[in-house]
């Protein structure tokens, strides 16, 4: 076995991979929650423009064209997201997937784990704490206000988590539900596992239906390297 190929760490996306939001509609959230915060900045950003920034079609700094500090803009967005999450939690609308209990299994296997999200640090920790999941992770990373364009699909956050876990890209698997997770993993030199919660997305190295299948996959890869 080559030591640098052994799977030692798992890097998980959070939203739609570990937890989900019942009855969530992005445009409805924007109109009801985000616009209040944006209005306080005296800015006028519509949903389509916001979505382009989130998807990386426009840089997150684009709002500077409106005379708005882009860091303050995204902090305002994240305040709206945290308020929404707290409200949704009270309504019982945030759910953990039933298979998240396998995180305990990975911990018992001696694997290092990180949770990496494009949501803010506060939002990410809030939902993990809501279901008692934060204790399983050695590292939790939300978006970095010092480099807002480093959100996935940019590999920045994945590279940052690899460094914090002290593992090489070949020693980790990035586990997520979206194309952004796959692209971020490959950009960092790591392999991507897509959890097909909502259908298959081309480009991942491995596919699993759920996290129980992920346990089987990880064990098979470790056995292969032994």
C-alpha positions in Angstrom: 0.0 0.0 0.0 1.1 3.5 -0.8 0.6 5.6 2.3 -0.4 8.8 0.4 -3.3 7.0 -1.2 -5.0 5.7 2.0 -8.4 7.4 2.7 -7.9 9.3 6.0 -10.6 12.0 5.8 -14.0 12.9 4.6 -15.1 16.4 3.7 -18.9 16.8 3.7 -21.1 19.4 2.2 -24.0 20.3 4.6 -27.2 21.6 3.0 -29.0 18.9 1.0 -26.3 16.4 1.9 -26.7 16.1 5.7 -29.8 18.3 6.2 -32.6 19.7 4.1 -35.2 22.4 4.3 -38.8 21.4 3.8 -40.9 23.6 1.6 -37.9 25.9 0.9 -38.2 28.1 -2.2 -35.2 30.2 -3.1 -37.1 33.1 -4.7 -39.6 33.2 -1.9 -36.8 33.3 0.7 -35.2 36.2 -1.2 -38.3 38.2 -1.4 -39.4 37.6 2.2 -36.1 37.6 4.1 -33.2 38.9 2.0 -34.8 42.0 0.6 -35.3 43.4 4.1 -31.6 43.3 4.8 -30.6 44.5 1.3 -32.9 47.5 1.6 -31.1 48.6 4.8 -27.9 48.9 2.6 -29.8 51.1 0.2 -29.1 48.7 -2.6 -31.4 47.3 -5.3 -30.5 43.7 -6.3 -33.1 41.4 -7.9 -33.3 37.7 -7.4 -31.8 36.8 -10.9 -28.7 38.9 -10.2 -28.3 37.5 -6.7 -28.6 33.9 -8.1 -25.9 34.6 -10.7 -23.5 35.7 -7.9 -24.3 32.6 -5.9 -23.7 30.4 -8.9 -20.4 32.1 -9.7 -21.7 33.5 -13.1 -21.0 37.0 -11.6 -18.3 37.6 -8.9 -19.7 38.2 -5.4 -18.0 41.6 -5.6 -20.3 42.6 -8.4 -22.5 44.6 -6.0 -19.6 47.1 -5.7 -21.0 48.5 -9.0 -24.0 49.6 -7.0 -21.8 51.4 -4.5 -22.2 48.7 -1.9 -19.3 47.2 0.0 -19.6 43.5 -1.1 -18.5 42.1 2.2 -21.3 44.1 4.0 -23.7 42.9 1.3 -23.0 39.2 1.9 -23.0 39.7 5.7 -26.5 41.1 5.2 -27.5 38.1 3.1 -26.2 35.8 5.8 -28.1 37.6 8.5 -31.2 36.9 6.5 -30.3 33.3 6.1 -29.6 32.8 9.8 -32.9 34.5 10.7 -34.7 32.2 8.3 -32.9 29.1 9.7 -33.9 30.0 13.2 -37.5 30.5 12.1 -37.6 27.3 10.1 -36.1 25.4 13.0 -38.9 26.6 15.2 -41.4 25.5 12.6 -39.8 22.1 12.3 -38.9 22.7 8.7 -35.2 21.8 8.9 -34.7 18.1 8.8 -31.7 15.9 9.1 -31.5 13.0 6.6 -32.2 9.7 8.4 -28.8 8.3 7.5 -26.7 11.0 9.2 -26.1 8.8 12.2 -23.4 7.0 10.2 -21.2 10.0 10.9 -20.6 8.2 14.2 -19.4 5.1 12.3 -16.9 7.1 10.4 -15.6 8.6 13.6 -15.2 5.1 15.1 -13.3 4.1 12.0 -10.7 6.8 12.9 -11.4 9.1 9.9 -11.0 12.8 10.2 -14.0 14.8 9.1 -14.8 18.3 7.9 -18.0 20.1 7.2 -17.7 22.7 4.4 -20.5 24.9 3.3 -21.0 28.0 1.2 -23.3 29.2 3.9 -21.9 31.4 6.6 -20.0 30.0 9.6 -22.9 30.9 11.9 -25.5 29.3 9.6 -23.4 26.2 9.2 -22.8 25.7 12.9 -26.5 26.5 13.6 -27.8 23.6 11.6 -25.1 21.2 12.7 -25.8 22.0 16.3 -29.5 21.7 15.7 -29.1 18.0 15.2 -26.0 17.4 17.4 -23.8 16.8 14.4 -21.0 19.3 15.0 -19.4 17.0 17.5 -18.4 14.6 14.7 -16.4 17.1 12.8 -12.8 18.1 13.4 -13.2 21.2 11.2 -16.3 23.2 10.3 -15.9 25.9 7.6 -18.4 28.3 6.2 -17.8 31.0 3.6 -14.7 33.2 4.2 -15.5 36.9 4.2 -11.8 37.6 3.3 -12.3 35.7 0.0 -16.0 35.6 -0.8 -15.3 34.3 -4.4 -13.7 31.3 -2.7 -17.1 29.6 -2.2 -17.7 26.3 -4.0 -17.2 25.5 -6.9 -14.0 27.4 -6.2 -11.7 24.8 -4.5 -10.5 27.3 -1.9 -12.6 26.0 1.0 -11.8 22.4 0.2 -8.1 23.2 0.1 -8.5 25.1 3.4 -10.1 22.1 5.0 -7.5 19.7 3.7 -4.8 21.9 5.3 -6.7 22.1 8.6 -7.2 18.3 8.7 -3.5 17.8 7.8 -4.2 15.4 4.9 -3.3 15.4 1.2 -6.0 15.6 -1.5 -5.4 11.9 -2.3 -6.1 11.0 1.3 -9.6 12.6 1.3 -13.0 12.2 -0.3 -15.3 15.2 -0.8 -19.0 14.2 -0.3 -21.8 16.4 -1.6 -25.0 16.5 -3.6 -24.2 19.2 -6.2 -22.0 20.0 -9.2 -20.3 22.7 -7.2 -19.1 20.1 -4.7 -17.7 17.9 -7.6 -15.9 20.8 -9.2 -14.5 22.1 -5.9 -13.2 18.6 -5.1 -11.5 18.2 -8.5 -10.1 21.7 -8.3 -8.5 20.8 -5.0 -7.1 17.5 -6.4 -9.5 15.3 -4.4 -12.0 12.7 -5.6 -15.7 13.5 -5.4 -18.6 11.3 -4.1 -22.0 12.4 -5.1 -24.9 11.5 -2.8 -27.7 11.2 -5.2 -30.4 12.7 -3.0 -32.1 14.4 -5.9 -30.7 12.6 -9.0 -27.3 11.9 -10.6 -24.9 14.6 -11.7 -22.2 13.7 -14.2 -18.6 14.2 -13.3 -18.2 12.6 -9.8 -15.7 9.8 -9.2 -18.1 7.8 -7.1 -21.9 7.7 -6.6 -23.9 6.5 -3.6 -27.7 6.6 -3.0 -27.2 7.5 0.7 -24.7 7.7 3.5 -25.1 4.0 4.4 -23.7 3.2 0.9 -20.9 5.7 1.6 -19.8 3.6 4.5 -19.6 0.6 2.2 -17.7 2.6 -0.4 -15.1 4.0 2.1 -14.5 0.6 3.6 -14.0 -0.9 0.1 -11.5 1.8 -0.8 -9.6 1.4 2.5 -9.5 -2.4 2.0 -8.3 -1.9 -1.6 -5.3 0.2 -0.3 -4.3 -2.3 2.4 
